[in-house]
Amino acid sequence: MTSRTKIDSARSLAALLTFTFLASTASLQAAVLTGSGPNLPTPVPNGSWPPGVSPLQVSAGLTFTGTWNATAHPNWVGTFNAAGLVPSAFATGVTQYDFTSLPLGYLPAGTFFIFGDVDGGSGNPERFDLTAFNLSGQINTEWLGAVAGPNTVHAVRGPGTGGAGAVLPSDIPGWSWQGTNPNGYHITGASVGPGNPNVAVALVSNQPIYRMRLNKPTTHYGFGLQAPRIPEPGTCVLMVCGLAAFAVGRRR
């Protein structure tokens, strides 16, 4: 095999790896979260944690920005704007997200939605109310889901209330999907217990979102977004070189 042929083969393999990565990102849209239930099922297998890359959030009082850097997939690399407080553990109220300044003009499908420590530990059942919008108005079809199957999640992380901190089914918050009456999704800790777990749950969006309204009425739990990460450059190079060497070996 000539040097030029080897280079062309390596480029083809690199393109294949890129395609494979994009295809795996698209597969995150496989199943929807619909109906309602007291506890979201634990995914089998449980996905990796963290599932993606968090944006750098910079608060300016009653507004903030979120910026993804180059470790995220290029479709996410950029800055979005939000009116309201960053929905951290001690913040309450409504946050209005505007994703139209991102590279594609919206928050792409395949974004991870992270719900942290949603239970009854603060004395009141903790919950999130989420409404998503496209260019035509409120999205009234299910827009969250996971890979493992309907009405499950992408990943969970403890500690839960089981032995050695294992996450039990009763440690995971419940959900309801209500379309346009009045919000899309409710993630609630009303059915979590007994005990006081500290469980984070990751779900995945399955369609573009231009704007989103998030209501967080109480304290002691949090919310965040994560973008799919791109493979480390060194990992890609090693994979390409390894596959190229394998291809050369097969020709000899």
N, C-alpha and C positions, 0 to 999 in steps of 0.2 A: 504494500500500500504506500503511495506517495505521501509526502508531507502535506500537499494540498488536499488530498483525499481525507487524510486524518483530520485536518482542520475543519473541512466540510462536515465530516461525521460528528465532530465535537459540537459544532454549531447546531446540527440537527438534533442532537441529544439535548442540548440546552433548551432549544425550542420545545422539545417534547416535555422536559421537566416543567417549563413555564406553563404549558398547556395543562399538564397534570395538576399543578398547583391551582390554577384557575378553576379547573373542573371540580377539584375537591372543595374549593370555596363555594361554588354554585350548589354542591350537594347539600350544603347546610340548610337549604330551603325545603328539604324533603317532606316534612310532616307539619301539620298545623296544630295549634293549641286551641281547642274549641270546647264548648259546653262549660261545665264547672265541676269542682270536686274539692274535698276537704284538704287533700295533700297531693301535690304533684308527685308522680312516681319517680323513684330513683332510676337514673338511666343505667342500662347494662349493654355494653361496658360504660363505665363512667369516664367522661371526657377529661382531657388534660386540664390542669389549672396552673396559671391563668389561661383561659382559652385564647386570648388575643392581647392586643396592645391598647393600653389606656391612653386617652388624650391628656395633654398637659392643660389643666383647667386654671384659669387666671380670673380671680374675682375682682370686680370693680364696684362692690357694694351690692346694689340690686340688679346687676347684670354680670355676666361672665362670658368668657370665651373658652373654647376647647380646641386644642391643636394637636393633630397627629403628625408625628415625624416620619422619617423615611424607613423606620423599622416596620411600619404598617404597609399594607398593600397600597399601591399608588392611587387607587380609586378613593382612598380615604385620606390621603396626605393633604392636609389643609386645615382651615379653621372654620368652626361653626360658632354661632352666636346664641346666647340665651338670655332671657329676661327672667329675673328671679334669683334666689340664692342657689348656690351649688347644693344639690340634694344629699348632703352629708348627714352624719348621725344626729347632729343637734339642730339642723335646719328644718323648718316647717314651711308649708305654703305651696303655691303653684309655680312651676317653672315652665316657661314657654321656649321651646327649642326651635331655631331656624337653621336648617341645614342647606339652604340654597347657595351658600358661598363655598361649599365643598366642590371638588373637581368636576363631578358629574351634575352638580346642581341639586343634589339630594343625598340623603343617607342611604348608601347602597344596601340591597339585600345581602344577608350574610353577616350583619353586624350583631355582636353579642350584647345582650341586655343582662346586666348583673344586678341581682337583688340581694342585699346583704342583711342578715339577721332579722328577717321579717317574722315576728312571733308576737306573743302577748307580754313580753318581759317588761315593758314600760308601764304596765297597769291598764292600758287600753289596747284592744286589738290593732296591731299595726297593719297598714295597707298602703298600696300604691294604686292610683287610678290613672290609666294611660289612654290618651286619645291621639291617633295618628292621622295625618292629612296628606293627600296628594294634591295635584294641581286642580282637581275638580271639587275638592272639599274633604270631608271626613271619610277615612277609609272604613267601609262597613263590611269588609270581608276579613277573616282572621289573618293577622299579619305577624304573629309570633309562632315559633315552633321549635323543633329539634330534629336531629337525624334519626334517633332511635325508633321513633314511632309517634303516633298521635297522642297528645296529652301527656307527654313526658318532657324532660328537659335535656339540654346538652350536657351539663355537668353540675355536680354539687361538691361542696367542700365543707368540712366540719371545722371545729369539733362538734359532734352531736352528743346525744345523751346515752348512747350505747357504750358497751365495754371498750376501753381504750380510746374513747372519743368517736366511736363509729356513728355514722349518721343513720338514724332509724327513720322508717317511713313517716312517723308522726312528727319528726323534726322539720319537715319540709313544708313550706307554706302552701295554702290552697289558692285556687284561681276561679275566676268566672269570666266568660266572654259574653258581652251584652250588645255587640254591634253598635248601634247609634242610640242606645237608651241607658244612660246618657253618654257613657264612655266606652271605649273599646274593651279594655282589659282591667280587671281588678286582681291584684296579687295581695293576699291577705294572710295574716298570722292568727286569725281567730281560732283555727282548729289545731294549732301547733301546741304540743304538750303531751304529758306533763314535763316539768323541768324547764330549763332555760337554755336551749341550744344556741349556738352561734354559727349558723349555716348560711353559706352563700350559694345562690342558684344562678346558673347561666342559661338563658334562652337565646334564640336566634331569630332575627327578622327574616321574612321571606318575600318582601317586596319593597320598592323604593319608598322612602318617607321624606317628604319635603319639610314638614313641620310636625311638632309633637307637643302635646300638653301633658305634663306630669303633675299630679297632685299628691303631696306627702303631708297628711294632716297632723302627725305626731312625730315624736323624736325616738332616738335610739335604734335607728336602722338607716340604711343608705342605698343609693342607686348609682350606677355608672354604666358607661358604654365602652365597648372594646372593639377594635377593628381587627380583622384577620392579619396575622403577621406574615411577612415574606420570609422564605428560608434564608438563613444566614449565608452571606456570599461564599464563605469558606466551605460551607456544606455543599452548596451548589457546585463549586469547583471540584471538590472531591468526588461528588457523584458523577459529574461529567467526565472527569479523568478516569474514574474507575470503569464507567460504562464504555468509554472509548478504548481503554486498554482491553476490556473484555471483548469488544468487537474486533480489535486487531488480532487478539489471540485466536479468535474463532476463524479468522481468515488464513492464519498460518498453517 
